[in-house]
Amino acid sequence: MMKDSKIINLSKAVFGVFFSVGTLCLLGALITKNDWFAGAGYLLIIFGVPVNLLCILGLLTYGIVNTSKFKECMIGILILTANIPIAYTYTIIGLSLFD
């Protein structure tokens, strides 16, 4: 069984990794105007979406199986879904650079 804090910390860690790498790619593209950063950001979206969805599915399944952890799993899912509007905004900014 996972402790409540471990569930939320896992979600924060996954969020933090993808947020940090996405921000690095965006800032790198903005500052250097290098296409490599834009490509890396695109790959991050391609690989990040399935990873985040698997984490969400895992938390949802774990919360349903262990109903005492359902609330913590939902909090973790909310933390992970915070990446969606951020990634969308970063994508719009990145695409506007390379028109």
MARMARFI-938653 format. One record per residue (C-alpha): chain; x, y, z; residue in one letter; residue number from 1. Coordinates in pm, whole numbers, plus 32768, in hexadecimal, padded with zeros to 4 digits. Example, Ala and Ser with C-alpha at 12.3 -4.5 7.8 and 13.67 -1.06 7.14 Angstrom:
<rs>
<r><chain>A</chain><c1>84CE</c1><c2>7E3E</c2><c3>830C</c3><res>a</res><n>1</n></r>
<r><chain>A</chain><c1>8557</c1><c2>7F96</c2><c3>82CA</c3><res>s</res><n>2</n></r>
</rs>
This chain:
<rs>
<r><chain>A</chain><c1>8000</c1><c2>8000</c2><c3>8000</c3><res>m</res><n>1</n></r>
<r><chain>A</chain><c1>8077</c1><c2>815D</c2><c3>7FAD</c3><res>m</res><n>2</n></r>
<r><chain>A</chain><c1>806C</c1><c2>826A</c2><c3>80B2</c3><res>k</res><n>3</n></r>
<r><chain>A</chain><c1>7F97</c1><c2>839A</c2><c3>8067</c3><res>d</res><n>4</n></r>
<r><chain>A</chain><c1>80C6</c1><c2>847C</c2><c3>804B</c3><res>s</res><n>5</n></r>
<r><chain>A</chain><c1>8174</c1><c2>838B</c2><c3>7F5A</c3><res>k</res><n>6</n></r>
<r><chain>A</chain><c1>804D</c1><c2>8399</c2><c3>7E6A</c3><res>i</res><n>7</n></r>
<r><chain>A</chain><c1>804E</c1><c2>8513</c2><c3>7E63</c3><res>i</res><n>8</n></r>
<r><chain>A</chain><c1>81CC</c1><c2>8526</c2><c3>7E58</c3><res>n</res><n>9</n></r>
<r><chain>A</chain><c1>81D2</c1><c2>8439</c2><c3>7D2D</c3><res>l</res><n>10</n></r>
<r><chain>A</chain><c1>80DA</c1><c2>8518</c2><c3>7C76</c3><res>s</res><n>11</n></r>
<r><chain>A</chain><c1>81A4</c1><c2>864F</c2><c3>7CCD</c3><res>k</res><n>12</n></r>
<r><chain>A</chain><c1>82E2</c1><c2>85A8</c2><c3>7C51</c3><res>a</res><n>13</n></r>
<r><chain>A</chain><c1>824B</c1><c2>8543</c2><c3>7B01</c3><res>v</res><n>14</n></r>
<r><chain>A</chain><c1>81B2</c1><c2>869E</c2><c3>7ADD</c3><res>f</res><n>15</n></r>
<r><chain>A</chain><c1>82FD</c1><c2>8742</c2><c3>7B39</c3><res>g</res><n>16</n></r>
<r><chain>A</chain><c1>83CC</c1><c2>867B</c2><c3>7A42</c3><res>v</res><n>17</n></r>
<r><chain>A</chain><c1>82EA</c1><c2>86C2</c2><c3>7919</c3><res>f</res><n>18</n></r>
<r><chain>A</chain><c1>82B2</c1><c2>882D</c2><c3>797E</c3><res>f</res><n>19</n></r>
<r><chain>A</chain><c1>8428</c1><c2>886A</c2><c3>79A9</c3><res>s</res><n>20</n></r>
<r><chain>A</chain><c1>848E</c1><c2>87C7</c2><c3>7862</c3><res>v</res><n>21</n></r>
<r><chain>A</chain><c1>8374</c1><c2>8877</c2><c3>77A8</c3><res>g</res><n>22</n></r>
<r><chain>A</chain><c1>83D9</c1><c2>89C7</c2><c3>7837</c3><res>t</res><n>23</n></r>
<r><chain>A</chain><c1>8544</c1><c2>8983</c2><c3>77DC</c3><res>l</res><n>24</n></r>
<r><chain>A</chain><c1>84E1</c1><c2>8931</c2><c3>7676</c3><res>c</res><n>25</n></r>
<r><chain>A</chain><c1>8407</c1><c2>8A66</c2><c3>7658</c3><res>l</res><n>26</n></r>
<r><chain>A</chain><c1>8508</c1><c2>8B52</c2><c3>76ED</c3><res>l</res><n>27</n></r>
<r><chain>A</chain><c1>861A</c1><c2>8AB4</c2><c3>761D</c3><res>g</res><n>28</n></r>
<r><chain>A</chain><c1>854F</c1><c2>8AEB</c2><c3>74E1</c3><res>a</res><n>29</n></r>
<r><chain>A</chain><c1>84F8</c1><c2>8C50</c2><c3>7543</c3><res>l</res><n>30</n></r>
<r><chain>A</chain><c1>8658</c1><c2>8CB4</c2><c3>75A2</c3><res>i</res><n>31</n></r>
<r><chain>A</chain><c1>8727</c1><c2>8BFE</c2><c3>749C</c3><res>t</res><n>32</n></r>
<r><chain>A</chain><c1>862B</c1><c2>8BE6</c2><c3>737D</c3><res>k</res><n>33</n></r>
<r><chain>A</chain><c1>86BC</c1><c2>8A88</c2><c3>734E</c3><res>n</res><n>34</n></r>
<r><chain>A</chain><c1>85D8</c1><c2>8989</c2><c3>72A8</c3><res>d</res><n>35</n></r>
<r><chain>A</chain><c1>866A</c1><c2>8876</c2><c3>7382</c3><res>w</res><n>36</n></r>
<r><chain>A</chain><c1>85B2</c1><c2>88F9</c2><c3>74B3</c3><res>f</res><n>37</n></r>
<r><chain>A</chain><c1>846C</c1><c2>8907</c2><c3>73F3</c3><res>a</res><n>38</n></r>
<r><chain>A</chain><c1>849F</c1><c2>87A1</c2><c3>737F</c3><res>g</res><n>39</n></r>
<r><chain>A</chain><c1>84EE</c1><c2>8732</c2><c3>74E1</c3><res>a</res><n>40</n></r>
<r><chain>A</chain><c1>83B1</c1><c2>87DE</c2><c3>755B</c3><res>g</res><n>41</n></r>
<r><chain>A</chain><c1>82E7</c1><c2>872B</c2><c3>7451</c3><res>y</res><n>42</n></r>
<r><chain>A</chain><c1>837C</c1><c2>85DC</c2><c3>74B7</c3><res>l</res><n>43</n></r>
<r><chain>A</chain><c1>8332</c1><c2>862E</c2><c3>7620</c3><res>l</res><n>44</n></r>
<r><chain>A</chain><c1>81C2</c1><c2>8654</c2><c3>75C8</c3><res>i</res><n>45</n></r>
<r><chain>A</chain><c1>81C7</c1><c2>8511</c2><c3>74FB</c3><res>i</res><n>46</n></r>
<r><chain>A</chain><c1>825F</c1><c2>8447</c2><c3>7618</c3><res>f</res><n>47</n></r>
<r><chain>A</chain><c1>81D5</c1><c2>850F</c2><c3>773B</c3><res>g</res><n>48</n></r>
<r><chain>A</chain><c1>8066</c1><c2>84E2</c2><c3>76E9</c3><res>v</res><n>49</n></r>
<r><chain>A</chain><c1>8070</c1><c2>8363</c2><c3>76FE</c3><res>p</res><n>50</n></r>
<r><chain>A</chain><c1>8145</c1><c2>836A</c2><c3>783A</c3><res>v</res><n>51</n></r>
<r><chain>A</chain><c1>805B</c1><c2>845E</c2><c3>78E7</c3><res>n</res><n>52</n></r>
<r><chain>A</chain><c1>7F28</c1><c2>839C</c2><c3>7874</c3><res>l</res><n>53</n></r>
<r><chain>A</chain><c1>7FBD</c1><c2>8258</c2><c3>78FA</c3><res>l</res><n>54</n></r>
<r><chain>A</chain><c1>8001</c1><c2>8301</c2><c3>7A48</c3><res>c</res><n>55</n></r>
<r><chain>A</chain><c1>7E9E</c1><c2>8386</c2><c3>7A53</c3><res>i</res><n>56</n></r>
<r><chain>A</chain><c1>7E10</c1><c2>8231</c2><c3>79F9</c3><res>l</res><n>57</n></r>
<r><chain>A</chain><c1>7EEB</c1><c2>818E</c2><c3>7B00</c3><res>g</res><n>58</n></r>
<r><chain>A</chain><c1>7E7E</c1><c2>8282</c2><c3>7C0D</c3><res>l</res><n>59</n></r>
<r><chain>A</chain><c1>7D12</c1><c2>825C</c2><c3>7BAA</c3><res>l</res><n>60</n></r>
<r><chain>A</chain><c1>7D2A</c1><c2>80E2</c2><c3>7BB6</c3><res>t</res><n>61</n></r>
<r><chain>A</chain><c1>7DE1</c1><c2>80E9</c2><c3>7D02</c3><res>y</res><n>62</n></r>
<r><chain>A</chain><c1>7CDE</c1><c2>81D7</c2><c3>7D92</c3><res>g</res><n>63</n></r>
<r><chain>A</chain><c1>7BBF</c1><c2>80FB</c2><c3>7D21</c3><res>i</res><n>64</n></r>
<r><chain>A</chain><c1>7C5F</c1><c2>7FBC</c2><c3>7DA8</c3><res>v</res><n>65</n></r>
<r><chain>A</chain><c1>7CC8</c1><c2>805E</c2><c3>7EF1</c3><res>n</res><n>66</n></r>
<r><chain>A</chain><c1>7BA1</c1><c2>813F</c2><c3>7F3C</c3><res>t</res><n>67</n></r>
<r><chain>A</chain><c1>7C4C</c1><c2>81C9</c2><c3>8072</c3><res>s</res><n>68</n></r>
<r><chain>A</chain><c1>7D4F</c1><c2>826A</c2><c3>7F8B</c3><res>k</res><n>69</n></r>
<r><chain>A</chain><c1>7C54</c1><c2>82EB</c2><c3>7E8A</c3><res>f</res><n>70</n></r>
<r><chain>A</chain><c1>7C62</c1><c2>8457</c2><c3>7F00</c3><res>k</res><n>71</n></r>
<r><chain>A</chain><c1>7DDF</c1><c2>8461</c2><c3>7EF6</c3><res>e</res><n>72</n></r>
<r><chain>A</chain><c1>7DDE</c1><c2>83C1</c2><c3>7D9D</c3><res>c</res><n>73</n></r>
<r><chain>A</chain><c1>7CEB</c1><c2>84C9</c2><c3>7D20</c3><res>m</res><n>74</n></r>
<r><chain>A</chain><c1>7DCC</c1><c2>85DB</c2><c3>7DAA</c3><res>i</res><n>75</n></r>
<r><chain>A</chain><c1>7EF1</c1><c2>853A</c2><c3>7CF4</c3><res>g</res><n>76</n></r>
<r><chain>A</chain><c1>7E29</c1><c2>852C</c2><c3>7BB2</c3><res>i</res><n>77</n></r>
<r><chain>A</chain><c1>7DD2</c1><c2>869E</c2><c3>7BD4</c3><res>l</res><n>78</n></r>
<r><chain>A</chain><c1>7F42</c1><c2>86EF</c2><c3>7C00</c3><res>i</res><n>79</n></r>
<r><chain>A</chain><c1>7F97</c1><c2>862E</c2><c3>7AC3</c3><res>l</res><n>80</n></r>
<r><chain>A</chain><c1>7E80</c1><c2>86CE</c2><c3>79F9</c3><res>t</res><n>81</n></r>
<r><chain>A</chain><c1>7F0B</c1><c2>8825</c2><c3>7A4B</c3><res>a</res><n>82</n></r>
<r><chain>A</chain><c1>800D</c1><c2>87DC</c2><c3>793C</c3><res>n</res><n>83</n></r>
<r><chain>A</chain><c1>7F02</c1><c2>87DF</c2><c3>782C</c3><res>i</res><n>84</n></r>
<r><chain>A</chain><c1>7EBE</c1><c2>8957</c2><c3>7819</c3><res>p</res><n>85</n></r>
<r><chain>A</chain><c1>802F</c1><c2>89A0</c2><c3>7850</c3><res>i</res><n>86</n></r>
<r><chain>A</chain><c1>8096</c1><c2>88BA</c2><c3>7732</c3><res>a</res><n>87</n></r>
<r><chain>A</chain><c1>7F88</c1><c2>8950</c2><c3>7653</c3><res>y</res><n>88</n></r>
<r><chain>A</chain><c1>8000</c1><c2>8AB1</c2><c3>769C</c3><res>t</res><n>89</n></r>
<r><chain>A</chain><c1>816C</c1><c2>8A4F</c2><c3>7661</c3><res>y</res><n>90</n></r>
<r><chain>A</chain><c1>8109</c1><c2>89AC</c2><c3>7517</c3><res>t</res><n>91</n></r>
<r><chain>A</chain><c1>8053</c1><c2>8AE4</c2><c3>74A0</c3><res>i</res><n>92</n></r>
<r><chain>A</chain><c1>817D</c1><c2>8BBD</c2><c3>74FE</c3><res>i</res><n>93</n></r>
<r><chain>A</chain><c1>8272</c1><c2>8ACD</c2><c3>7459</c3><res>g</res><n>94</n></r>
<r><chain>A</chain><c1>81AA</c1><c2>8AB3</c2><c3>7318</c3><res>l</res><n>95</n></r>
<r><chain>A</chain><c1>818F</c1><c2>8C2D</c2><c3>72FF</c3><res>s</res><n>96</n></r>
<r><chain>A</chain><c1>830A</c1><c2>8C45</c2><c3>72FD</c3><res>l</res><n>97</n></r>
<r><chain>A</chain><c1>8338</c1><c2>8B71</c2><c3>71C8</c3><res>f</res><n>98</n></r>
<r><chain>A</chain><c1>822D</c1><c2>8BFA</c2><c3>70DD</c3><res>d</res><n>99</n></r>
</rs>
